Structure formats: structure tokens, C-alpha cells
Amino acid sequence: MFALIVRRILWMFPTLFAISVITFGIIQLPPGDYLTSYIAALQETGETVSEAQVAALRKQYALDEPIHMQYLRWLNGLSPFGRVRVEKPVKADDAPNATGTSEAQEEEEEEYTWDFKYPDLGMSFEEQRPVTQLIGERLLLTTIISIFTLLFTWAIAIPIGIYSAVKQYSWGDYFFTFVGFIGLSIPGFLLALIFMYIGYTVFGVSAGGLFSPAYETAPWSMGKFADLLAHLWIPVIVVGMAGTAGLIRVMRANLLDELRKQYVMTARAKGVGRLKLLLKYPVRVALNPLVSTIGWVLPAIVSGSTITAVVLGLPTTGPRLLQALMNQDMYLAGSMVMMLSFLTVLGTLISDILLLWLDPRIRYEGSSK
């Protein structure tokens, strides 16, 4: 099993490299770039942009380089190992000039070495701020919402799916089936609008955002964390509703298939207790498809709730990604797509490890090979 996990981890690196090439190529497909949109916006306001200004901006954003050089520049920023500029000590006789650098430093060429470095994802064209800072501002809240949504989805879907399978064609099964179809059919953004309307008209409170106005810009404290928990349940329910309804149907169908198999009948004939028989054998096998979907559940929670996050005004990575794609902010959009891809690959690795733990047949097949 250890060798299988190591092999899965090693396969992550070429997979992420291939994804980075595809991601950068797709971002470059739309005609024009950020600078083209920026110049067009300036011209609409009546400002004139000279050729010299266009050339200077193109050089500033490194858009004058060939596409493969732009990709290598971006890839060097993504990698934790790359070219790092060597800081040269300033001599005492090298007095700084008006620009803040010494004449000796200006004359000498910059030297680079290959070493471990902090990932530098470049500068956002629109915000003029580091991409790592822009993503980091919203990554924590996105992670909190994703974890709570995943826990909410599994905590509701698995018990209801087990009950619907054991009590097939009962009134409870029909009720949960009806509720599940409603959850699958209602879009998340429409459910968010319903929550916002009910919260404002019935309770007189706003259902948007994750913080009260007093805590939006305040530093983290126990009071701010408690305020976050008080507002967190609405986006968790809205984002997790469709996933919960889908998993209920999957769990019910899988468990119904397992309950009709021979090993369940044999264990029942041997006198194994009903609850022990249910949880130890068929439920454990029926969880395999749910566990195997973690690879796409994690990025789906982050990116799939983009429209819902826009409606609720959530400060998560989804609206930031949408804005970056619309403005052709190359480094910001590409880095966020790579983050979602990393979540997919990481979720697949977690799924493989959990499947090895849940299903002994996988371990047996892996050891026989």
C-alpha cells in the first residue's frame, strides 16, 4: 500500500505540469489581452494613448515577450524551486544615487542562482498587487466554507441515504426522494435569493456576507470568529444543498445493490446482528463511490459556487476568479485555475488512500501486482 501511495504522489508532478500547459494555453486563447482591454477603456473615456505608452505598458507587463517565455516566467513563479536573484552586498564607497542604487550595482549585471524560493505568482494586472496576496486574502474563508460544506453534505446525505435504502418504498423514502429532487432542481443562486428575501422580510436581517459590518475590516479575534460562525450556516446550506441531494440518491442506489448480494444474505443467515451487518459490510462498500468523488467535490465547492457567492456577497475565491477571467488578468486567473487543479489532484490522492482503507479488495489487487 505504501508503494501505491508513493506512486500516486509521483504521478502528481507530471499531471500538474501538463495542466499548467493547458491552463496557460486556454487563458491565451481569447483575442487580445489585458492591455488591449485597458487601452480600449481609456479611449472610451476620451484619453489618448501614444505608441510609446503602449510599448512601455507592454514591456511593464512582459506582454512583449513570446508566449513560451511568458509561460516559463509564470511557471518559474509557480514552482518552489527556481531562479533566485543573488543579493550583492553594497560596498561602503558605493554611495547610492538619486534612484536609490549605487553606480557599481547599475554597472554590474544581475546574477541568478537556482534555489528554493517562496512561490511568486506575479502581479495582478488590474489590482497591481501580488497574486499570492490576492489569493491569500480569500483562501482562508474559502477553505472554511468548503470544509463545513463537505461535512454538512456527508453528515446529511449518508444517514438519509442509508435510511431510504433500508426503508425502501416507505413514506420516509418517498419524502426524502421528493426533497432530494427539489434540491437537485433548484439552482444555488435562486436558493440564495430566497434565503436573502426571507431573512430580510421575516427576521429583518441581511443574509449576505460572512461578517457583520463591525467585523468586516476588524482583525481576527474570538468575537470575529463567533460572528463568522453566526453567518456561515446560510452559505453552507445553499452551497451544499445540491451536493447533498445528489449524494442521497447515490448512497441509496449503491446500498440497495449491496443489500441484495449473497454475502449479505449469508451473514444474515449466520445470525449477524442487523445493525452490525448493515454498517460493517454493505454500507462500507456502498461508500466507495462517494469517497472516489472527493477529487472533484473539493474544486466543485470552490468554483461551482461562484454565482452563489456573487449573489450572497461572499469574499471567496470564486468571484475573484470570475473577475480575473472577464478582465483577462492572466497571472491571477491562471494561478487560481492551477489552485483548483491542485485541489482536484489532491482530492484524487485522498480518495485513493481512503479507498485503500475502506475496501480490502483494492489492497489485495495492489499487492498481487
N, C-alpha and C positions, 0 to 999 in steps of 0.2 A: 504494500500500500504506500509506503514511503517513496519508493521509486516512481510510482504512478503520480504522486503529488509533485515530485521534483520535475518530472517530465512535463506536467501541465504548466508549471511555473516557467520553465524554459521556453515553452511554446508561446508564452505571453509576449515576449520581446519581439519576435518577428511579426506576430499578429498586430501589435501596436504600431510597428514601423509601417506595415502595409496600410493600416488605417490612416496613419498620418499622411501618406502619399495621396490616398483617395480623398481625404478631407481637404487638403490644400488644393487639389485639382478642382474639386467641386466648388470651393469658395471662389476660385478664379474664373469659373465658367460665365457668370453674368457679365454682360458687356460693361466696359468702363471699370472704374474703381472708386474708392472713397474720394480721391482728389477730383475726379470728374464731377461727382455729385456736389462736392463742396464749391467748386468753381461755378457750377450752374446755379447754386443757391445764392452765391454772391452776385452773379449777373442779374438774377431776378430782383434783387434789391437795388439795382442801379449802379453798383460798383463795377469798375473796370479792372480787369486783371491782365497785366502785361505778360509777355512771354518770359521775361526774366523772373517774374514772381512765380510763374507756373514751374519753370525749371528749378527754382530754389525749393519750392514746396515738394516737387517730385524727388529731389535729392534728399530733402529732410526726412521724408517718409520711406526712403530707399525704394521708391517705385520705378526709378530709372534703371534698376538692375534687371538682368534676365530673370525669368520665373524660377529657374533652378537655383539661382543664387539667393532669391528671396526665400525659397523653401529651406535651403541649407541654413540661412540666418535664423529662420523660425525654429528649425529642428535643433540647432545649437542651443537655443533658449529653452526648449522643452527638456533636453537631456540634462541630467545632473552631472554629466561628465563632458567637458568641452573646453574650448579655448578661453583662457582667462588672461586678462591683461596684467602684465607684471608691473607692479608699482615700484618705480625707481626712487631712491632717496634723493632729496634735494640738497645740494651742496650749499655750504654757508655763503660762498661767493656768488651763487646764482640768485640774485635778487629778483623777485617777481616783477613783471612789468605791469602795464595797465590792464591787461587781460587776466592777470592773476597767475600766469605761468612764467617760469624763467626762460631766458633765451636758450639756455642749454637744453631744456626739455623740448622746446619747439624745434630745435635743430635735429635732435635725436629721433629716430623712428621708434614708434611704439613696439614693444616686444610682447609676444603672447606665449603662453605655455599651456599644455593640456593637464587639467587637474579637475578635482571635484569642485562643484560650484553650486550656488543656490540657483534654482531654475529661474531664468529671466525670460518671460514670455513676450517681451517687447512692450511698446507703448500703444495705448489705445489712440486711434486717430481722432476720434470725436472728443473723448474726455481729456486727452493729453495727460493721462496718468498711467502708471504701470498696470499691466493686465493682471498681474498677481494680486495687486491691491484691490482692484475692482472685483475680482472673483472672490477673494478672501472676505470682503465685506458681506457677501451674501451666502457664502458657502456654509457657514455655521448654521444659520437659520434654515437653509435648505436641507441640511443633514438632519436637523432636529425634526422638521416636518416629515421627512422621508422615513426616519426610524419609527416615529409614532404612527404614521400611516400604515407602514408594513405590519407593526404589532397589532394595530386595530383590525386590519384586514384579516390576518391569520386568527386572531382571538375570536372574531365573529364567524368567519367562514367555516373553519374546521368543525367546531361543535354543531353548528346548524347543518352542515353537510352530513355529518355522522347521524344526526337525528333524522334527517329526511330520508337517508338510506335505510336505517333500521325501521323506521315507521313509514315505509313506502305506502303511498296512496291514502294516508291518513289526512285528517283535516289540517294538522300541523304541517304536513308535507305540502299540501295544496297552498296553504297560506304563505309559507316561505318561498315556494316556487313563484307565486304571484308577486311577492315583494322583490324577489330576485330579478324577475323580468322588468319590473318598474325601474330598478336600479340600473339595469343594463341599457334601458331605452332613454333615460333622462340624461342629457349632456351635463357635464360637470359645471359649466358656466351658468346654465339655466338653474341648476340647483343652488348655486351660489347666489344668484339674483333672488331666488325665493327666500333663502335664509336672510339675506340683507333686508328684504321687504318685511318679513315677519319680525325680525329683530327691531327694526325702526318703528313700525306701526304698533306692534303689540307691547314690546318691552321698552321702547324709547331709547335704544342703544344702537350704535353703529356696529355692524358685523364685519366691517372691512379692517384690514391691517392686522398686525400682530401685537401692537402695543397701544396703550393709551397715549394721548398727546403729551402727558407729563413725562413719559418714559421713552419716547421715540429717540431722542438725542442724548439721553442720560447714559452714563457709564453703567456697566454691568454690576448688579447688586442683587441681593435676595429679593428686594421689592420688585425689581425689573423682571427677574425670573418668574416670580409669582404672577406678575401681570401677563407675561408671555403664556404661562400655563392657562390663565383665565381666558385668553383669546385663541388658544391653539386648537380647541376642540372643533371649532367650525371648519377651518381648512382641512383638518384631518378627516372629518366625516365627509365633506364634499369631495375631496380628492380620492378617498378610499372607497366611496360608495360603489362605483362601477367595478373596481377590482374585487371588492367583497362579494358582489352579486355573481360575478363570473366564477370565482373560486368555489362558491357554494355549489354551483352546478357541476363543476369539475370534480369536487370531492364526493358529491352524491353519486355521480355516474361511476367513478372509479371504485367506490366502496360497494356499490351494487354488483359490479362484476366480480369482485373478490369474494363476496358473501356466497356466491353460487358455486364456488370452486370446491374440488374434492377435499382439499386439506382442511377446509373449514368444517365440512361435514364429518370428516374423520375425527377431528379434535372434539367436536360436539358429541360424537358417539362415545368417545373415551371418557366423557364426563368432565371436561374442562369447563370451568365457570364461564357464564355468559359474558361478563364484563372483561375478564382476563382474556378470553378467546377473542373478543372484539378488538381490544386495544393492542394485544401482543402480536397478532398475525395480520388480519385484513386491513386494519387502519394503518399499520406500519407500511404495508406495501402500497396502499392507496395514496400515501403521502408522496410517493416518488415523483409523480408528475408535478405536484405543487413545488417540491424542492427544486426540481430541474428548471423551473421558470424564474428563479431568483436572478438569473443572468439578464433577463430583460425587464424584470419588475423594478429593479433599482433605477436604471436610467429612465424608465417609463414614468415613475413617480416624479422625477426631477423635471423632465422635459414635457411629459404628457399633460401636466397641469399648468402649462404656460398661460393659456387663455383664462383658466380659472384664477390663476394668480393675478392676472391683469385686472379681472373683474373685482376681486377681493382686495386689490391693492397690496399684495404681499411682497415684501422686499426679498425675493428669492432670485435664483439664477435664471429662471425661465423668462421673465420679462426682459432681463438684461441680454439674454441670448437673442430674443426676438428683435430687440432694438439694434443689436450689433449686425444681424443679418440684413435688416432693412437698410442700414446705413453703409453696408459693405465694409464694416470695420474688420479688416482681415485678421489681425492678430488676436483680437478679442473673440471673434466668432470661432476661429479655428481652435483656439485654446479651450473654449468651452465645449465644442464638439469632441475634442480629444478627451476632455474630462468625462463626458458621457460615455465615450467608447471605453475608457479605462474602467468605469463602473460596470459596463457590460462584461468585459473580460474578467474583472474581479468577481462579479456575481456568478459567472460561469464556473470559476475556480471554487468558490464557496459551495455551489451546487454539487460539483463533483465530490468534494470532501464529505458533504452531508449525505450524498447518495452512498458513498463507501461505508458510512457508519450505519445507515438505515437498512440497506439491502445486502445481506451476506453473499448473495449470488454474484454481485459485482466484484467483491473481493476475491471470490473463488475463480472467476474468469480471468481476472488480472493476474493472479498468482500462477494459473496454469499456463499463461502465455510467457 
